[in-house]
Amino acid sequence: MGKTFSKSDLVDAVAAQTGFAKTNVKDMLDATLGVITAQTEAGSKVTLMGFGSFEQRQKKARMGRNPATGEQVEIPASAHLAFKPAKPKKS
C-alpha cells in the first residue's frame, strides 16, 4: 500500500501546479469541502462529473456485542458520508 496523501500534500500539489499561494489553495479546498458537507447533510447528492459523487447514507439500528463482556447492546441508527467513484471513460 502506498503513502497516505494528506490534505496538506494536496494543498502543496495544487499550489505547485497552479502557481496560487498555498493559503489561497487551502481556503478554496476548505470551502469546497464545507459546501460538500453542508449539501450532503441537507440531503442533497453532490456529483462531480468524471470524479464521483458524495451522499449521506443511513445505517439502520442493529444489535452488537460488547467484546469484553459478551453482552448484547443496541447500536443506534447513524448517518455517514459515502463516496462513489465515477465509472471510467470508455475510449
C-alpha positions as protocol buffer text, in pm:
chain_id: "A"
residue {
  index: 1
  type: MET
  ca { x: 0 y: 0 z: 0 }
}
residue {
  index: 2
  type: GLY
  ca { x: 130 y: 347 z: -85 }
}
residue {
  index: 3
  type: LYS
  ca { x: 192 y: 653 z: 129 }
}
residue {
  index: 4
  type: THR
  ca { x: -112 y: 841 z: 257 }
}
residue {
  index: 5
  type: PHE
  ca { x: -167 y: 1162 z: 61 }
}
residue {
  index: 6
  type: SER
  ca { x: -283 y: 1414 z: 321 }
}
residue {
  index: 7
  type: LYS
  ca { x: -477 y: 1737 z: 288 }
}
residue {
  index: 8
  type: SER
  ca { x: -155 y: 1938 z: 322 }
}
residue {
  index: 9
  type: ASP
  ca { x: 1 y: 1724 z: 46 }
}
residue {
  index: 10
  type: LEU
  ca { x: -298 y: 1806 z: -175 }
}
residue {
  index: 11
  type: VAL
  ca { x: -266 y: 2178 z: -98 }
}
residue {
  index: 12
  type: ASP
  ca { x: 106 y: 2167 z: -183 }
}
residue {
  index: 13
  type: ALA
  ca { x: 45 y: 1982 z: -512 }
}
residue {
  index: 14
  type: VAL
  ca { x: -236 y: 2213 z: -628 }
}
residue {
  index: 15
  type: ALA
  ca { x: -35 y: 2522 z: -533 }
}
residue {
  index: 16
  type: ALA
  ca { x: 265 y: 2394 z: -729 }
}
residue {
  index: 17
  type: GLN
  ca { x: 52 y: 2308 z: -1034 }
}
residue {
  index: 18
  type: THR
  ca { x: -147 y: 2632 z: -1042 }
}
residue {
  index: 19
  type: GLY
  ca { x: 100 y: 2884 z: -905 }
}
residue {
  index: 20
  type: PHE
  ca { x: -154 y: 3002 z: -645 }
}
residue {
  index: 21
  type: ALA
  ca { x: -44 y: 3069 z: -288 }
}
residue {
  index: 22
  type: LYS
  ca { x: -84 y: 2775 z: -51 }
}
residue {
  index: 23
  type: THR
  ca { x: -308 y: 2981 z: 178 }
}
residue {
  index: 24
  type: ASN
  ca { x: -545 y: 3054 z: -113 }
}
residue {
  index: 25
  type: VAL
  ca { x: -550 y: 2688 z: -218 }
}
residue {
  index: 26
  type: LYS
  ca { x: -618 y: 2579 z: 143 }
}
residue {
  index: 27
  type: ASP
  ca { x: -905 y: 2831 z: 170 }
}
residue {
  index: 28
  type: MET
  ca { x: -1057 y: 2705 z: -157 }
}
residue {
  index: 29
  type: LEU
  ca { x: -1024 y: 2341 z: -51 }
}
residue {
  index: 30
  type: ASP
  ca { x: -1179 y: 2414 z: 290 }
}
residue {
  index: 31
  type: ALA
  ca { x: -1467 y: 2600 z: 122 }
}
residue {
  index: 32
  type: THR
  ca { x: -1522 y: 2316 z: -127 }
}
residue {
  index: 33
  type: LEU
  ca { x: -1529 y: 2052 z: 145 }
}
residue {
  index: 34
  type: GLY
  ca { x: -1757 y: 2272 z: 355 }
}
residue {
  index: 35
  type: VAL
  ca { x: -2009 y: 2304 z: 71 }
}
residue {
  index: 36
  type: ILE
  ca { x: -1999 y: 1928 z: 3 }
}
residue {
  index: 37
  type: THR
  ca { x: -2056 y: 1856 z: 373 }
}
residue {
  index: 38
  type: ALA
  ca { x: -2341 y: 2108 z: 407 }
}
residue {
  index: 39
  type: GLN
  ca { x: -2518 y: 1985 z: 93 }
}
residue {
  index: 40
  type: THR
  ca { x: -2496 y: 1617 z: 185 }
}
residue {
  index: 41
  type: GLU
  ca { x: -2615 y: 1689 z: 540 }
}
residue {
  index: 42
  type: ALA
  ca { x: -2913 y: 1871 z: 385 }
}
residue {
  index: 43
  type: GLY
  ca { x: -2997 y: 1555 z: 190 }
}
residue {
  index: 44
  type: SER
  ca { x: -2852 y: 1652 z: -148 }
}
residue {
  index: 45
  type: LYS
  ca { x: -2625 y: 1435 z: -360 }
}
residue {
  index: 46
  type: VAL
  ca { x: -2312 y: 1618 z: -481 }
}
residue {
  index: 47
  type: THR
  ca { x: -2185 y: 1494 z: -818 }
}
residue {
  index: 48
  type: LEU
  ca { x: -1852 y: 1594 z: -972 }
}
residue {
  index: 49
  type: MET
  ca { x: -1864 y: 1471 z: -1331 }
}
residue {
  index: 50
  type: GLY
  ca { x: -1573 y: 1244 z: -1415 }
}
residue {
  index: 51
  type: PHE
  ca { x: -1473 y: 1212 z: -1049 }
}
residue {
  index: 52
  type: GLY
  ca { x: -1761 y: 1073 z: -844 }
}
residue {
  index: 53
  type: SER
  ca { x: -2047 y: 1159 z: -613 }
}
residue {
  index: 54
  type: PHE
  ca { x: -2093 y: 1219 z: -241 }
}
residue {
  index: 55
  type: GLU
  ca { x: -2411 y: 1149 z: -47 }
}
residue {
  index: 56
  type: GLN
  ca { x: -2521 y: 1087 z: 308 }
}
residue {
  index: 57
  type: ARG
  ca { x: -2639 y: 732 z: 373 }
}
residue {
  index: 58
  type: GLN
  ca { x: -2828 y: 598 z: 672 }
}
residue {
  index: 59
  type: LYS
  ca { x: -2722 y: 290 z: 866 }
}
residue {
  index: 60
  type: LYS
  ca { x: -3005 y: 105 z: 1039 }
}
residue {
  index: 61
  type: ALA
  ca { x: -3003 y: 35 z: 1410 }
}
residue {
  index: 62
  type: ARG
  ca { x: -2870 y: -311 z: 1485 }
}
residue {
  index: 63
  type: MET
  ca { x: -2767 y: -540 z: 1767 }
}
residue {
  index: 64
  type: GLY
  ca { x: -2398 y: -574 z: 1851 }
}
residue {
  index: 65
  type: ARG
  ca { x: -2195 y: -745 z: 2118 }
}
residue {
  index: 66
  type: ASN
  ca { x: -1959 y: -594 z: 2373 }
}
residue {
  index: 67
  type: PRO
  ca { x: -1637 y: -792 z: 2313 }
}
residue {
  index: 68
  type: ALA
  ca { x: -1523 y: -753 z: 2675 }
}
residue {
  index: 69
  type: THR
  ca { x: -1841 y: -883 z: 2841 }
}
residue {
  index: 70
  type: GLY
  ca { x: -2026 y: -1063 z: 2563 }
}
residue {
  index: 71
  type: GLU
  ca { x: -2334 y: -856 z: 2649 }
}
residue {
  index: 72
  type: GLN
  ca { x: -2564 y: -765 z: 2360 }
}
residue {
  index: 73
  type: VAL
  ca { x: -2604 y: -393 z: 2303 }
}
residue {
  index: 74
  type: GLU
  ca { x: -2814 y: -195 z: 2061 }
}
residue {
  index: 75
  type: ILE
  ca { x: -2614 y: 13 z: 1814 }
}
residue {
  index: 76
  type: PRO
  ca { x: -2828 y: 315 z: 1719 }
}
residue {
  index: 77
  type: ALA
  ca { x: -2901 y: 423 z: 1363 }
}
residue {
  index: 78
  type: SER
  ca { x: -2648 y: 667 z: 1222 }
}
residue {
  index: 79
  type: ALA
  ca { x: -2563 y: 862 z: 910 }
}
residue {
  index: 80
  type: HIS
  ca { x: -2234 y: 852 z: 723 }
}
residue {
  index: 81
  type: LEU
  ca { x: -2085 y: 1022 z: 419 }
}
residue {
  index: 82
  type: ALA
  ca { x: -2044 y: 790 z: 121 }
}
residue {
  index: 83
  type: PHE
  ca { x: -1835 y: 844 z: -192 }
}
residue {
  index: 84
  type: LYS
  ca { x: -1898 y: 657 z: -517 }
}
residue {
  index: 85
  type: PRO
  ca { x: -1626 y: 697 z: -781 }
}
residue {
  index: 86
  type: ALA
  ca { x: -1730 y: 774 z: -1138 }
}
residue {
  index: 87
  type: LYS
  ca { x: -1710 y: 496 z: -1391 }
}
residue {
  index: 88
  type: PRO
  ca { x: -1401 y: 515 z: -1613 }
}
residue {
  index: 89
  type: LYS
  ca { x: -1446 y: 675 z: -1953 }
}
residue {
  index: 90
  type: LYS
  ca { x: -1478 y: 436 z: -2243 }
}
residue {
  index: 91
  type: SER
  ca { x: -1240 y: 520 z: -2524 }
}
